[in-house]
Amino acid sequence: MAVSAAAGEPSGTPGEDVLRFIERFAMALADFGLPRMAARVFAYILIDDAERYTAADLASGLRVSPAAISGAVRTLVQANLIGKEREPGARVDTYRIYDDDVWGTIMSRRVDTVEPFEQLAGEGVELLGADRRGGRRLRETQEFYAFMRRKLAENLDEWREHRQALFGEGAQSAEVTD
């Protein structure tokens, strides 16, 4: 960003080259299904140096209206991509990424979202029976989700070891609490 900021303060309005990068990154995130404005907000928070942002900070940094930010941060908070906080006595919410291991944290939260599909598919197999086409497809779905859950957990362990080797002692992920 163009302006240096104190810890926890947004670094100011980014330059045109940074805004173009944010747009390109947001387009890639949108291609994966994240709504466009939410993708822009996430990209901004990801690359900016501050620890916390108000909706006004985000609107100013992205050069959009505060109304555009409202739905975007709601989407990001619901998806557990960012957290929402309020300081005691403050009148505005702040938003942040909780962990230095941004992607490891996001993916570890996804492990928990896989298990309900695995269980639901298992219920469908019991209901339909594995000898019917639909039951076989549900059994395959159940096994797919079980496989992905195990592999994702293994990959996250590998990632954390790899991250530790790359970035050293300070690279250990903090436990995320909501």
Secondary structure, 3 states (H helix, E strand, C coil): CCCCCCCCCCCCCCCHHHHHHHHHHHHHHHHCCCCHHHHHHHHHHHHCCCCCECHHHHHHHHCCCHHHHHHHHHHHHHCCCCEEECCCCCCCCEEECCCCCHHHHHHHHHHHHHHHHHHHHHHHHHHHCCCCHHHHHHHHHHHHHHHHHHHHHHHHHHHHHHHHHHHCHHHCCCCCCC
